[in-house]
Amino acid sequence: MSSVSVRYCQNSLDNKGILFFNIGKGCILRLAVSIYSLRKYYTGVVGVLLCEDDECSKVVIEALKPFNIEIYWFKRTLNLKRNTGYTIKPEVLSQTPYGLTLFCDSDTIFTCSPERLFKIIDEYDLILTSYRDWVTTGSRIAKRIRSLRDILSPEQIQKSLEYGTAINTGVVGYRRSVLEKFFQDWIETTLKGSGRFIIDEIACQCIAYKYKHKLIETVWNYSCREKSMNDAKIIHYHGRKHARPDRYASGFIWLDTLDELEKTGIVDANHLKTFVQWDRYVRRYREKNG
């Protein structure tokens, strides 16, 4: 059964676009901060897929209007107790309205224009990003791969372990033409492991060896765990690390970007206050630090 169905509220005349998606309240603040950082460098098409079932979606639309984004809708038909977002992510991404799509997670900060990535997508059809210097034979990634032994064959597990580079799905670029085979495989593998933590990423890791693609530099999906952000073009905060400057110095970059957004007045102050309350990590940080 399909876990999502998309209803477009408008059609883009552009051949390429940067795409985000959101489900629930917890990541809306991160989405707003990411798009704000993106719009400082990029004036092209930006689209956001929102869940029809989320009451907060109307507020999101109103808040993000100043960023000149396109809104698309998906209807969630898969309900899980945990990790629904990870499970439906590949299928949501497959519904892109754009010929060339650069998808980015909401917990990202842009430090330059990502425009050049579209040239790479145009050349290779599918681009994936590596995670730091981690490899598939390392203990953590190997454990994740082997965790799918109940849904993948021994041969698939072995080839996934031999792939080499650890993949992170926080930034993915693709041409619509790759959707039929790659996305069908990604969706099916993810759904077989539905409800598991970061199942979208583990599934992608385990099918990547089957498909032609380009692994791009880590600077385009730069882990917030790194000590220096000097080389980063897109900083990725991995879900819960954006408001933890006590552990990750890059958290100050995210918090400073939020402060900057608040001072600009681009987004209604009341909306931002609400979004802060919905983001428990930022709320806790401000309660503790003022």
Protein Blocks (a to p, Z undefined) as FASTA:
>chain_A
ZZbdcddfbdcfbfbdcddddedjklmmmmmmmmmmmmmmpccdcdddddfklmklmmmm
mmmmmnopaddddddfbdcfbhklmmmmmmmmmmpcbfbdcdddfkbcdfbdfklmmmmm
mmnopacddehjbdfkbmklmmmmmmmmmmpcfklmmmmmmnopacdfkbccddfklmmm
mmmmmmmmmmmmgoiahklmmmmmmmmmmpgcddddfkloccfkbmblklpmbdceehpa
mmmmklmmklmmmmmmmmmmmmnomacfklmmmmmmmmmmlmmmmmmnZZ
